[in-house]
Amino acid sequence: MAASINPTVRRRRLGAELRRLRQASGLKSTEVAERLMVSQPKISHLENGRRAISPHDVRDLCALYGVTDQQVIDALTEMARESGKQGWWHAYGEIPQSVYIGLETDAASVHAYEPLAIPALLQTPAYADAVIGETIPLLTAEEAGTRLKVRLRRQHRIYDPAGPLRLWAVLDESVLRRVVGSPGIMREQLEHLNALGAEPNVTVQVLPYAVGAHPGLSGQFSILRFADSPEAGVVHLERFTSDLCLEKPSDVRHYSAMYAHLQAQALDPGSTRQLITDAIKAYIETANRP
């Protein structure tokens, strides 16, 4: 699906615009719910982009908020129509992180910090298969296969001829040392990482152990930014059973400052490439031992 009609992003942006119009009208969400005879959680979910909104609801809300500009109403109504469409990931059924995948599909850039594993967008099929199989208990073979297909499909964004994703990855050194799958899988994965790091739209940096304590010790996070609103952004925090998307400007500023510190403390791309090459040699030696 083209990024211009990504349903997840359209839904979230439409919700943000409806929230702005409500606040401009001076109405509280409870008052809106009462007047439209719906529940307050429904209004909250619409404004947070957690559920699709019909064109009819958009017109009702515009009327309630005193919006009279027909161009604005038509634009919001069209966004509502697009928000009801399905992204490519829906073909795989109920999958985790569907909201994040929708955002990632539309993002112009992703700045990711990973302390434990290679980022999903940079994983080889064998490494991804090992990560999925070894980190998620009670997963059936069919579910694991679906997750692998979705993860590999997400990687198309890096090579999108219409606008490849700008990906910046800062990795803790432990990512290189942790054996996922086997030494052979790690060698292949790190060779792939070095190859992708040479692409003009991909930057890879490693935080060596010698850095000591750093802002990333609190865990993984990613910052997504979008072409039509580069000043804004979404912070994504991935957890085992759920994930969290933060959009408050103060949260985005906080995590952006953290990421700037990580970039400054990490090895530069050239030194990173050499460290990865040394790790590859170590895995080759391990595999060749009798």
C-alpha positions as CSV (number, residue, x, y, z in Angstrom):
1,M,0.0,0.0,0.0
2,A,1.3,3.4,-0.9
3,A,2.5,5.4,2.1
4,S,0.2,8.3,1.0
5,I,-2.9,6.3,2.0
6,N,-1.5,4.4,5.0
7,P,-4.6,3.8,7.1
8,T,-2.8,3.7,10.5
9,V,-1.2,7.1,10.0
10,R,-4.3,8.6,8.4
11,R,-6.3,7.5,11.4
12,R,-3.9,8.9,13.9
13,R,-3.5,12.2,12.1
14,L,-7.3,12.6,11.7
15,G,-7.7,11.9,15.4
16,A,-5.2,14.6,16.2
17,E,-6.9,17.1,14.0
18,L,-10.3,16.3,15.5
19,R,-8.9,16.8,19.0
20,R,-7.5,20.2,17.9
21,L,-10.9,21.2,16.6
22,R,-12.7,20.1,19.7
23,Q,-10.3,22.0,21.9
24,A,-10.7,25.1,19.7
25,S,-14.4,24.8,20.2
26,G,-14.0,24.8,24.0
27,L,-15.8,21.4,24.4
28,K,-14.6,18.6,26.6
29,S,-14.7,15.1,25.4
30,T,-17.4,14.2,27.9
31,E,-19.6,17.0,26.5
32,V,-19.0,15.7,22.9
33,A,-19.9,12.2,23.9
34,E,-23.1,13.4,25.7
35,R,-24.3,15.5,22.7
36,L,-23.7,12.7,20.2
37,M,-25.0,10.1,22.6
38,V,-21.9,7.9,22.5
39,S,-19.5,6.8,25.1
40,Q,-16.6,9.1,26.2
41,P,-14.1,6.2,25.5
42,K,-15.2,6.2,21.9
43,I,-14.3,9.9,21.5
44,S,-11.0,9.2,23.2
45,H,-10.2,6.3,20.9
46,L,-11.1,8.3,17.9
47,E,-8.8,11.1,18.9
48,N,-6.0,8.7,19.7
49,G,-6.3,7.0,16.4
50,R,-7.1,3.6,18.1
51,R,-10.2,3.0,15.9
52,A,-11.4,3.9,12.5
53,I,-13.9,6.8,12.1
54,S,-16.6,6.9,9.5
55,P,-17.2,9.9,7.2
56,H,-20.6,10.3,8.9
57,D,-19.0,10.7,12.3
58,V,-16.5,13.3,10.9
59,R,-19.4,15.4,9.6
60,D,-21.2,15.2,12.9
61,L,-18.1,16.2,14.8
62,C,-17.4,19.1,12.4
63,A,-21.0,20.4,12.8
64,L,-20.6,20.2,16.6
65,Y,-17.3,22.0,16.5
66,G,-18.6,24.8,14.3
67,V,-16.5,23.9,11.3
68,T,-18.0,25.6,8.3
69,D,-15.2,25.5,5.7
70,Q,-16.3,22.9,3.2
71,Q,-12.7,22.3,2.1
72,V,-11.7,21.4,5.6
73,I,-14.7,19.1,6.0
74,D,-14.1,17.4,2.7
75,A,-10.4,16.8,3.6
76,L,-11.2,15.3,6.9
77,T,-13.9,13.1,5.4
78,E,-11.5,11.8,2.8
79,M,-9.0,11.0,5.6
80,A,-11.8,9.1,7.3
81,R,-12.4,7.0,4.1
82,E,-8.7,6.3,3.8
83,S,-8.4,5.4,7.5
84,G,-10.9,2.6,7.0
85,K,-8.8,0.9,4.4
86,Q,-6.4,-2.0,5.3
87,G,-2.7,-1.9,5.1
88,W,-0.6,-4.8,3.6
89,W,-0.1,-6.3,7.1
90,H,-3.8,-7.0,7.6
91,A,-3.5,-9.8,5.1
92,Y,-1.6,-11.7,7.7
93,G,-4.4,-11.6,10.3
94,E,-4.0,-10.5,13.9
95,I,-0.3,-9.7,14.4
96,P,1.5,-7.9,17.2
97,Q,2.7,-4.3,16.7
98,S,0.2,-3.6,13.9
99,V,0.0,0.1,14.9
100,Y,3.8,0.4,14.8
101,I,4.1,-1.3,11.5
102,G,1.6,1.1,10.0
103,L,3.7,4.0,11.3
104,E,6.9,2.5,10.1
105,T,5.4,2.0,6.6
106,D,4.7,5.7,6.4
107,A,7.8,7.0,8.2
108,A,10.5,9.0,6.4
109,S,13.1,8.1,9.0
110,V,13.6,5.8,12.0
111,H,16.3,6.3,14.6
112,A,16.5,3.0,16.6
113,Y,18.5,2.1,19.7
114,E,18.8,-1.7,20.4
115,P,20.6,-3.0,23.4
116,L,19.9,-6.7,22.9
117,A,19.4,-7.7,19.3
118,I,19.8,-6.6,15.7
119,P,16.9,-4.3,14.7
120,A,14.1,-6.1,12.9
121,L,14.7,-4.1,9.7
122,L,18.3,-5.3,9.5
123,Q,17.8,-9.0,10.3
124,T,18.6,-11.8,8.0
125,P,15.9,-14.5,7.6
126,A,17.9,-17.0,9.6
127,Y,18.6,-14.6,12.4
128,A,15.0,-13.4,12.5
129,D,13.7,-17.0,12.5
130,A,16.0,-17.8,15.5
131,V,15.0,-14.6,17.4
132,I,11.3,-15.3,16.9
133,G,11.6,-19.0,17.8
134,E,13.8,-18.6,20.8
135,T,12.3,-15.5,22.5
136,I,8.5,-16.1,22.3
137,P,7.2,-19.0,24.4
138,L,4.1,-21.0,23.4
139,L,4.4,-19.9,19.8
140,T,3.1,-22.4,17.2
141,A,5.0,-23.1,14.0
142,E,2.3,-21.4,12.0
143,E,2.4,-18.3,14.2
144,A,6.2,-18.2,14.0
145,G,6.1,-18.5,10.2
146,T,3.6,-15.6,10.0
147,R,5.7,-13.4,12.2
148,L,8.8,-14.1,10.0
149,K,6.9,-13.3,6.8
150,V,5.7,-10.0,8.3
151,R,9.2,-9.1,9.6
152,L,10.8,-9.7,6.2
153,R,8.0,-7.8,4.4
154,R,8.7,-4.8,6.6
155,Q,12.3,-4.6,5.3
156,H,11.0,-3.6,1.9
157,R,10.9,0.0,3.2
158,I,14.7,0.1,3.1
159,Y,14.7,-0.5,-0.6
160,D,11.5,1.4,-1.6
161,P,12.3,3.1,-4.9
162,A,9.7,5.8,-4.2
163,G,11.4,6.8,-1.0
164,P,13.7,4.5,0.9
165,L,13.5,4.7,4.7
166,R,16.3,6.7,6.3
167,L,17.4,4.3,9.1
168,W,19.9,5.1,11.8
169,A,20.7,2.2,14.2
170,V,22.7,2.5,17.4
171,L,23.5,-0.9,18.8
172,D,25.0,-2.0,22.1
173,E,28.2,-4.1,21.6
174,S,26.4,-7.0,23.3
175,V,24.2,-7.3,20.2
176,L,27.4,-8.4,18.3
177,R,28.5,-10.8,21.0
178,R,25.2,-12.6,21.8
179,V,25.1,-15.8,19.8
180,V,21.6,-16.0,18.3
181,G,21.0,-19.3,16.5
182,S,24.5,-20.3,15.9
183,P,28.0,-18.9,15.1
184,G,27.2,-19.4,11.4
185,I,24.0,-17.5,11.6
186,M,25.8,-14.7,13.5
187,R,28.5,-14.5,10.9
188,E,26.0,-14.2,8.1
189,Q,24.0,-11.6,10.1
190,L,27.0,-9.4,10.8
191,E,28.1,-9.6,7.2
192,H,24.6,-8.5,6.2
193,L,24.8,-5.7,8.8
194,N,28.0,-4.4,7.4
195,A,26.6,-4.5,3.8
196,L,23.5,-2.6,4.8
197,G,25.6,-0.1,6.7
198,A,27.3,0.9,3.5
199,E,24.0,1.9,1.9
200,P,23.5,5.7,1.7
201,N,20.2,5.6,3.6
202,V,21.4,3.3,6.5
203,T,23.8,4.3,9.3
204,V,25.0,1.8,11.9
205,Q,26.9,2.7,15.1
206,V,27.9,0.5,18.0
207,L,28.2,1.5,21.6
208,P,31.3,-0.4,22.9
209,Y,31.4,-1.8,26.4
210,A,34.1,0.8,27.3
211,V,31.5,3.6,27.2
212,G,30.1,2.3,30.5
213,A,26.8,3.8,31.6
214,H,24.8,5.7,29.0
215,P,21.2,7.0,28.3
216,G,20.2,3.7,26.6
217,L,20.5,1.6,29.7
218,S,16.7,2.0,30.3
219,G,16.0,-0.1,27.2
220,Q,15.1,-0.2,23.5
221,F,13.4,2.7,21.8
222,S,12.8,4.1,18.3
223,I,12.0,7.6,17.0
224,L,9.9,7.8,13.8
225,R,9.5,11.0,11.8
226,F,7.3,11.7,8.8
227,A,7.9,13.7,5.6
228,D,4.9,16.0,6.0
229,S,5.6,16.9,9.6
230,P,9.3,16.5,10.2
231,E,9.2,18.7,13.4
232,A,6.8,16.1,15.0
233,G,7.5,12.5,15.7
234,V,6.5,9.3,17.5
235,V,8.6,7.4,20.1
236,H,8.0,3.7,20.0
237,L,8.8,1.5,23.0
238,E,8.6,-2.3,22.3
239,R,7.6,-4.6,25.1
240,F,6.9,-8.3,25.3
241,T,3.1,-8.4,25.3
242,S,2.4,-4.8,24.1
243,D,4.1,-1.7,22.9
244,L,3.7,2.0,23.5
245,C,3.7,5.0,21.1
246,L,4.5,8.4,22.6
247,E,3.5,11.5,20.7
248,K,3.7,14.3,23.2
249,P,6.3,16.9,22.0
250,S,8.0,16.8,25.4
251,D,8.4,13.0,25.2
252,V,9.8,13.2,21.6
253,R,12.2,15.9,22.7
254,H,13.4,13.8,25.7
255,Y,14.1,10.7,23.6
256,S,15.6,12.8,20.8
257,A,18.1,14.2,23.3
258,M,18.8,10.7,24.6
259,Y,19.5,9.5,21.1
260,A,21.8,12.4,20.4
261,H,23.9,11.4,23.4
262,L,24.0,7.8,22.2
263,Q,25.1,8.8,18.7
264,A,27.9,11.0,20.2
265,Q,29.1,8.2,22.5
266,A,29.0,5.4,19.9
267,L,31.8,4.5,17.5
268,D,31.6,6.3,14.2
269,P,30.4,4.2,11.2
270,G,33.9,3.4,10.0
271,S,35.1,2.2,13.4
272,T,31.8,0.4,13.8
273,R,32.4,-1.5,10.5
274,Q,35.8,-2.6,11.8
275,L,34.4,-3.8,15.1
276,I,31.8,-5.8,13.3
277,T,34.4,-7.2,10.9
278,D,36.5,-8.3,13.9
279,A,33.4,-10.0,15.4
280,I,32.8,-11.8,12.1
281,K,36.4,-13.2,12.1
282,A,35.8,-14.5,15.7
283,Y,32.7,-16.3,14.6
284,I,34.5,-17.8,11.6
285,E,37.3,-19.1,14.0
286,T,34.7,-20.5,16.3
287,A,33.0,-22.4,13.4
288,N,36.3,-23.8,12.2
289,R,37.4,-25.2,15.5
290,P,37.4,-29.0,15.7
